Amino acid sequence: MLLLRCHLKRAPHKVLCSFCAGMGKLQSKLKHSTYKYSRPDEIIEERTQTKACLEYSPAHVDTVSVVAALNSDLCVSGGRDKTVVAYNWKTGNVVKRFKGHEREITKIACIHKSSQFFSASRDRMVMMWDLHDPSQPRQQFSGHAMVVTGLAVSPDSSQLCTGSRDNTLLLWDVGTGQCAERASVSRNLVTHMCWVPQEPYILQTSEDKTIRLWDSRGLQVAHVFPAKQHIQTYCEVSEDGHKCISCSNGFGGEGCEATLWDLRQTRNRICEYKGHFQTVASCVFLPRALALMPVIATSSHDCKVKIWNQDTGACLFTLSLDGSGPLTSLAVGDTVSLLCASFSRGIHLLRVERDPGLQLREVAAF
């Protein structure tokens, strides 16, 4: 009799769920998850999520490995489904799908103020696409012996630098598709690359726990930053080219940090940001208009996105994206929006709010 009563109590909930599932692809999910946890340094952080989250049509059918902003409306993403997708994250619509890679997409790099972008893949290929062209690559770059794990576009978009787990960096002429320079460093398994704005330098992180600064004029190592204790997974350069951030892998709070470096004459470590419990996969400088102080954001395999005071290293806010799985990539959408790729729930659209204080809220997922 008790079992029968339980089934009867659950029945209306099932009917309601079936009704919601038939409402279409754009749904609203209300989240209530207010809780506290104690970090190893005994600092108590509180997170509150009580507002609705929209569910847009999904961009991908599998894990999303990378997301990058093409402009203030569109993002470009790629993942395990071997597809590159241009998506309007303000309307929740797929703009175009690009197919050509034979394996998982690993990196995306967009040309600033352009409709063109590059994709790298485990198939060892790099492809150049144009949003206004047919869904065929405009240019293909083949030269690496292993998965391509780094893409960096020069400020004038005339050159592309690619890196791989084959310990090699290649410098390409974008117009001709020809390789102009080649460099190799033993044990330099590339994890990420980015070009320093208005400079001939390329920043690169590696599994050998180092960050290298390359001079594109001859593709020579210009500087090697002091080695960290863990694999460096990602790097990002500030808009003025004066600073950069790198991220570390790790587990259980060991490693799992981001580090701010000076790119000018001293090239010293400035600050560290500690508080994640698993690998920090991505980091970005946030627009200066957001706060009185400079701020950065990090995303991690611990399902959390954190906002930090860039100068002091203090964590200002933590958002937990429960059920997302490891967070794989982070990009600035516009002055108040972040795009966060995840292992299990596609791409999350996050909104930075300033009242009271800096807060981060998930507003949509696709």
Salt bridges, closest charged atoms under 4 A:
ASP41 OD2 - ARG39 NH2 2.51
GLU45 OE2 - ARG39 NH1 2.55
GLU45 OE1 - LYS306 NZ 3.28
GLU46 OE1 - LYS36 NZ 3.92
GLU55 OE2 - ARG345 NH2 3.04
ASP73 OD1 - LYS90 NZ 3.24
ASP81 OD2 - HIS60 ND1 2.90
GLU104 OE1 - ARG122 NE 3.24
ASP123 OD2 - HIS101 ND1 3.08
ASP130 OD2 - ARG138 NH2 3.49
ASP133 OD2 - ARG138 NH2 2.81
ASP166 OD2 - HIS144 ND1 3.21
GLU207 OE2 - ARG165 NH1 2.23
ASP208 OD2 - ARG212 NH2 2.75
ASP215 OD2 - ARG217 NH2 2.87
ASP240 OD2 - HIS242 ND1 3.37
GLU257 OE2 - LYS228 NZ 3.12
ASP262 OD1 - ARG264 NE 3.36
GLU272 OE2 - LYS228 NZ 2.29
GLU272 OE2 - ARG269 NH1 3.41
GLU272 OE1 - LYS274 NZ 3.48
ASP302 OD2 - HIS276 ND1 3.12
ASP334 OD2 - LYS90 NZ 3.89
GLU353 OE2 - ARG361 NE 2.86
GLU362 OE1 - LYS31 NZ 2.58
GLU362 OE2 - ARG345 NH1 3.61
GLU362 OE2 - HIS348 ND1 2.76
